[in-house]
Amino acid sequence: MRTPYFMMVGVAFVLFTSCRKTDTPYTVPPAQENPEEVISKSAINAFVHQQLETYGYFDWKMASDTMVWSALLHGDSILSVGYTTNSNADEVLQLTGQQMALLRPVRTATSDKLHFMQLHVSSYATVKALRSSAKIRYAEPVGYGNYMRDVNPRDAAAASDILTSGCGYNNAKTDLVAGTDYTVISPAAKLSWNYGYHRIEQAWQRSTGQRIKVMIIDTGVSPQQENLGSAFNQGLSTGRTIQKLGTYNSSPDDPCGHGTSMAGVLAGPRGTDGNTAGIAYNCDLAIVHAAENVVLLSTAAINGVTYAYVQGADDPAVKIISMSMGTLFSSGQIKDALVYAYSKQKLMFCAAGTSTSFFAGFVGVIFPANQPQVVAVTGMKDNLKDRCDNCHTGSKVDFAIVMQKSSGRNPLSIAMNGDAPSTVGGSSVATASCAAIAALVWSKYPSYPRDSIIARMARASGFANSRSSKFGWGIINADAAVGY
């Protein structure tokens, strides 16, 4: 993941679904005075920075009621409220003591399933009442991260460093060298230089990912790339399906390029047109356009990711979910979605994080890769000992993928159009690669439960006998993990 300004990144929610109306009357409580002063952005930002340095993550539960209320006023005033399973959304509204019309709640099928709702809140009394109630699991000012900077977050020029993070890199490379960056394999595909470190070609003798459906939650897929469309089945890739979904703005199209590159690494066909072969080149694929870029910053992105995980959880054919996106700010909605998907036996992989060397040095594993339900993946250099220049490491990393040469070259992938490969780096490509290896293993052992697949991968990894505090089980030998 390319995340150069994580310190300025949070999560934001805007109301974009219709409200559910009710005739239930609500009594407006006596007015309660707001604090005399709103905490400034600079003070809130300093607090966020301090928590990140101390703990490696930020959760709004760390903040006071006054700070949460202030963040709402600085942002879009949208509060995401998670309630307990023994209560309901109407009880949340009653708890606030305000009329529903004033709160403008948003409820969807997904939010009801995960027991959360979004409210437009500007009252300190409402914030305090919600956060002090035993019925409320979290109450987060989800829009603040989009307003931390003293510029209009919708101004593309001023905020382009964040809003295009991870985008614009998926172009065909004209300087790839045969025998160095790739080798040609049958029928006429390219084998990326890093596959040898994981013995991918040897693993293909016994498994190519057939009958395993993988979901990629990302920025969508390019409609101009036929290798991820009409030519998804070609050459040695046969009899499989590709599904294109959109939870961000209902369109599956990729305006960024990142999702297309992840799909190429994981499931690109082993074809006849000279493009690169994905690691699980015979798996079934579902790819979701869930966010505008790899930083989960906007309202639509957080909701898009939440809904994507639920959609993957509810599809019985989906076995594996891979997401190479994230943020430093914890999201209660996404946590709920992860728990839900985990309960449906989905095997989930998330990127440990990619940013500047400075951030990678002290931040550690980002959200949601730091959650217990997911497998966190990072990238290593071809010296087999150092992380990639911008990859995050830490005790919550589970596996590592070799994805950077000493020359700086990254693995091959599929560009936005045409048959000439692109390249992609960071923990993003590591995550898609690791999920693809899991598809090879599960395809060989379709009756195995999720935990047994991870166990096979761990036993076949470089630090199987002594887990690393930085790289987890280390570099996976796919051939050994698939076995005989």
VEXTIVEX-673234 format. One record per residue (C-alpha): residue in three letters; x, y, z. Coordinates in steps of 0.2 Angstrom, whole numbers, plus 5000, padded with zeros to 4 digits. Layout:
BEGIN
ALAXYZ...
***
This chain:
BEGIN
MET500050005000ARG500650184996THR500150295011PRO501350445011TYR500250545023PHE499550425036MET499650555050MET498450655041VAL497250515037GLY495750455046VAL494050385041ALA492550485036PHE490750445034VAL489450545024LEU487550505023PHE487250425006THR485850305009SER484050345013CYS483350355031ARG482150235039LYS480650335045THR479650295061ASP478250375070THR478950335087PRO478850495097TYR480450565105THR480650685119VAL481950825118PRO482850825135PRO483250995143ALA484651085135GLN486451045141GLU487751175139ASN489151125127PRO490951155133GLU491451335132GLU492851295119VAL493051185105ILE494651095105SER495751155090LYS496251045075SER498051065080ALA497750995098ILE496750855091ASN498050815078ALA499450815091PHE498450695102VAL498150575088HIS500050585084GLN500550555102GLN499350395103LEU500050335086GLU501850355093THR501450265109TYR500250125104GLY500450115085TYR498650145082PHE497250265086ASP495550235092TRP494250365096LYS493950275113MET495650355118ALA494850525117SER493750625129ASP491950665126THR492450845122MET493750795110VAL492550685100TRP491250825100SER492550945094ALA493050825080LEU491250815075LEU491151005073HIS492751015063GLY492250875052ASP490550825044SER489650795061ILE489350615056LEU489450495071SER489550305068VAL488650215083GLY488850035086TYR487549965098THR487549795108THR486649645101ASN485349645115SER484749825110ASN484149895093ALA484350055083ASP482650125090GLU483350115107VAL484950205102LEU483850355096GLN482850345112LEU484450355121THR484950515113GLY483350595118GLN483150685102GLN481950685088MET482350575074ALA482150715061LEU483550805070LEU484750665071ARG484450605053PRO484950425056VAL485550315042ARG485150125042THR485449995029ALA485249805028THR487149795032SER487149915046ASP485649825054LYS486549655052LEU488149725060HIS487249825074PHE487750005069MET486950165063GLN487550335057LEU486950495065HIS487150675061VAL487650745078SER488250915084SER487650915102TYR488850885116ALA487450805127THR487150675113VAL488950625112LYS489050615131ALA487450515132LEU487950385119ARG489750365125SER489250335143SER487850205139ALA488150015141LYS487149995126ILE488450075115ARG490049985109TYR490750135100ALA490350315094GLU491550375082PRO491750545073VAL492050465057GLY492250615046TYR493650705055GLY495050625046ASN494450705030TYR494550875038MET496150865048ARG497150975036ASP496751155034VAL496151145016ASN494551085008PRO494650895007ARG493750904991ASP495051014983ALA495950894972ALA497450994970ALA497751034989ALA497350854994SER498050754979ASP499450674990ILE498050585000LEU496650564988THR497650484974SER498650374986GLY499150214977CYS498450274961GLY499150304944TYR500550184944ASN499750044934ASN500550074917ALA501349954906LYS503249944908THR504349964892ASP505949924901LEU505649744907VAL507149624903ALA506849444898GLY507849324909THR508049454922ASP506249524926TYR505349374919THR505449214910VAL504249154896ILE503249004901SER501948904891PRO500848934882ALA501549114880ALA501449194897LYS502749284908LEU503349224925SER503749364937TRP505549364943ASN504949344962TYR504049184959GLY505549074961TYR505849134979HIS504149054983ARG504348904972ILE502748944963GLU503048854947GLN503448694956ALA501848714966TRP500848734950GLN501248544946ARG499948504959SER498748654961THR498348804951GLY496948874962GLN495448784953ARG493748784962ILE494348914974LYS493449084974VAL494449234980MET493749404983ILE494849564981ILE494249714990ASP495049864982THR494850004969GLY493949894956VAL494549824939SER494849914923PRO493449884910GLN494849904896GLN495849754902GLU495249604893ASN496349484903LEU495249524918GLY493649514907SER493249424891ALA494949344890PHE495049294909ASN494949114902GLN496349084889GLY497748964887LEU497948864903SER496648964912THR495048874909GLY493248854916ARG493348994929THR492349144933ILE492649324936GLN491349434946LYS491449624946LEU490549714960GLY490449894966THR490049944984TYR490950114983ASN489850204970SER488950044963SER490250044948PRO491549904947ASP492650004936ASP494450054943PRO494850234941CYS496450214951GLY497350064944HIS497749984961GLY496349854961THR496749804943SER498549764948MET498049664963ALA496949554952GLY498349534940VAL499549474953LEU498249354961ALA497249284946GLY497949344929PRO497749214916ARG499149104911GLY498749144893THR499349154875ASP499449344873GLY501149374882ASN500449454898THR501049404916ALA500249244924GLY499449264941ILE499949154955ALA498249074956TYR497849074938ASN496448954938CYS495449024953ASP493749104952LEU493849294956ALA492649424963ILE493349594963VAL492549744972HIS492649924969ALA492549974988ALA493550134989GLU494350274979ASN496150234983VAL497150124995VAL496950245010LEU495250215019LEU494850405021SER493150445015THR491350405020ALA491050305005ALA492650215006ILE492350155024ASN490550105020GLY491150025004VAL492349915013THR491149875027TYR489849815014ALA491149725004TYR491649615018VAL489849575022GLN489549535004GLY490949415004ALA490449335020ASP488749305013ASP489349224997PRO489549035002ALA490749014987VAL492049144993LYS493349055003ILE494749195003ILE494649385005SER496149495001MET496249685004SER497749785001MET497049945009GLY497050025026THR497250165038LEU497950205055PHE496250245062SER495250105069SER493450085062GLY492150005072GLN491049965057ILE492549875048LYS492949785064ASP491149725065ALA491249665047LEU492849575050VAL492049475064TYR490549435054ALA491549375039TYR492649275051SER491149195058LYS490749135041GLN492449045040LYS493249165027LEU495149175027MET495649355026PHE497249435021CYS497649615024ALA499149725020ALA500249775035GLY500549945027THR501650035015SER502150225018THR503750325020SER505250245028PHE504950355043PHE503250295046ALA503650115043GLY505050135056PHE503850165071VAL502050135066GLY502049955064VAL500549855057ILE499049965051PHE497249945053PRO496349825048ALA497849705046ASN498149725065GLN496549645069PRO496549465076GLN495349395062VAL496549435048VAL498249375041ALA499449525040VAL500649515026THR502149625022GLY503549635008MET505449585009LYS506849624998ASP507749494988ASN509149485001LEU507849385011LYS508249485027ASP507649665025ARG505849735023CYS505449825007ASP505950015007ASN504150065012CYS503449915020HIS502849905038THR503349765050GLY502949715067SER502349575079LYS500649565070VAL501449525053ASP501049335049PHE501949315032ALA503149395020ILE503349395001VAL504849434991MET504349584981GLN505849704979LYS507549684970SER509049774975SER508849874959GLY507149924965ARG506149814952ASN504449754959PRO503449604953LEU502449594937SER500649624936ILE499249674923ALA499149854917MET497549944914ASN497449894896GLY498449794884ASP499549644885ALA501249724891PRO501449694910SER501549824923THR502449814940VAL501749844958GLY502649854975GLY502349874993SER501349765005SER499949774993VAL500749654981ALA501349544995THR499549525002ALA498849484985SER500249354982CYS499949274999ALA498149264996ALA498449174980ILE499649054988ALA498249015000ALA497148974985LEU498348854978VAL498448764995TRP496548764998SER496248704980LYS497348554984TYR496448515001PRO494648574998SER493948485013TYR495248575025PRO494548705037ARG495348885036ASP496548855051SER497248705043ILE497748805027ILE498648935037ALA499548795047ARG500148725031MET500748885025ALA501648925042ARG502548755042ALA503148785025SER503848965029GLY505649025033PHE505349055051ALA504248905055ASN505348855070SER505549025077ARG504249155073SER505049325069SER504449485078LYS504549575062PHE504049455048GLY502949325057TRP503249155049GLY504249235035ILE504349185017ILE503249055011ASN503748905001ALA502148874990ASP502748704984ALA503048635002ALA501348715007VAL500448624993GLY501348464997TYR501148304988
***
